[in-house]
């Protein structure tokens, strides 16, 4: 059981639009911006998703068929470079359609079991291009289709663990399907194909490789059946020669595959169901039989599965109902779709899965998830999953726990069962801390997972585990920074990302440590609060006050060598010498939201901080052309070292816009966001680089709704002007939560003139996440101009920093009980302020919430919530106490079941 149920039920809205692979024309930034009425209830949201968005400009999206968090991602392949990892919409051609893809990562991976339809006399035995007929390629959530130049029409859909193909061939006796296991999107190893009978093919392929190379391989199993027997079958091996009638082919590496030939002179359709598994062939077969076979043993029809996939997407996308223009809805639901692709289910229908120790384990009534791009997803996606799919988020967290139990250490960036160890810092720590803060850690593993979290943040892992964890723990604890060893000097810098990116990794460690302290404070683990929050200020050890900068500024974060000397280099020094990963010090200096007061002091005071931030965003250009990205900004994608200004498309900088809310100028956040959000048009070129498994999609969704997490583990959500007229989410078992933003401009900046929460004025530039989880309303009063606005500007209304040295820490004692009155059950909650400062206290239950302002020390807040029924199940009440200008503390108390 999780502590606070917040799952959202489905509300289906949408307009019937068809996602196509042709570039769409986005509305110009200066065009009309207010939204139109929402589509009728019950329409098909899956059709409002354009899977082709992000398939160009290093977006690395795949446009094929999958279901939410599905094990199968059945999609066309036509490239496998770092700039275009599996598919380019502009290419207009394909090799075929493979069954596993990674959503918008920066390196090619997966691509197992490539299926290619053809009609050539000699069966196809290698990966060659086939052109796509112009105008025939279309996709929506859960479906893809295209007509190829060989006159074959291909259609794809999927269940969770099965890929469904339908190929409509021309009339021919040489129509065939090639199953290529010797070529993947990365490093195919040994493989095997075996014809079980004339309509069943089974086998496996070992595949590995990722950014910088991953030496281990993982075996991918499949079991494929056709809806009718093949006329003939065969295989090919390492020599590439097709052998008709051959029933089996195994290869140590290199070419390998099988062919099924069909007579399509009368019946031109061939349907294929491919079950997959990471456990064994039996698991793949069982998955196929469970998800794509009827009770009578026949294969489930393609159209039936396509409808099921559509329904699955409508359920998940329908968790958020928005009112906006047709164009805005399409962009919004496409980005929401991207957040619901990863991580992916790794367990079979019988619960078995391949753990990070590469052994087989089994779940007990829950789904195992794998492939965690943690350096990216901890910043946004973890929060959105906890808000939208908390039941699933619990299974995802439980899977992370199993990663530690089975793999011996928490992961950094796992691909399936393999640890890749790419990216610097300690991203698993803030990811877990955020889940603790949002109540999605299952109770039965909570204490042990917390111990693993602290272990990971304070201990170097043993030599016999794959994850490298924190290598520099001893040095870091003593010196407050990671020693920088340039990668081109070999040694530690050549071996570990942590050392060669010592500057950015120190910034990451400080943020991660602060997240532990914040989560400890929020969950009542007082023994871990002060030390971790103090380490959140370790970024200050990188501050070099003597560096002279562009714009007339002075002082900057610099990587430090083991001797303590700063690595002071030109502002645009590349990664091999700077010590900063995927960014320059100008961009990383802002990655200390946990200690903005410290940043303000280092930059010479609040005026100096704001002046530098304005220069970084080029506010003069934003004022001259609202809603347009300044030329000074990075282009996105991998343009990491091309500018000292804002990079709108990379993770370390995606929270920068909300820094204005920490210093009393929250209106400027909306100037930045308007320009950035306009970089997500409904076209293959939409977005600002790779989405990184849902990270930027989650960023977009929350920004469009009017909030964003800014300090993991804290429960703090910074507020901004939404880009939708209204939105509604409906927590599982509780009252709906609504957002209203009448007059929101979709292309130009809107500004917040005022906010009410549950009808009460809310002057702070931030909101505790419990307000979203407890049900109620968040209403924005928007203005077209920032002139004269005062919302969020008072010192007490600024976004607090958890690691600030003078941050006030509240304390509350909470009691929850149940009682009967006139035959109706009530839940009573009492919170006593046991701290030294006044605090706003919010009492939340599944039956409502109430906020008491300025509760003095020693005084209490009390509310009895009606259940509106004669009985109540046992549950949890949540109390959040927030002092003026301080950091919120959340305490939970259980209440008993009661019948009246």
Order of alpha helices (4+ residues) and beta strands (2+ residues): beta-beta-beta-beta-beta-beta-beta-beta-beta-beta-beta-beta-beta-beta-beta-beta-beta-beta-alpha-alpha-beta-alpha-beta-beta-beta-beta-beta-alpha-alpha-alpha-beta-beta-alpha-alpha-alpha-alpha-alpha-alpha-alpha-beta-beta-alpha-alpha-alpha-alpha-alpha-alpha-alpha-beta-beta-beta-beta-beta-beta-beta-alpha-beta-beta-beta-beta-beta-beta-beta-beta-beta-beta
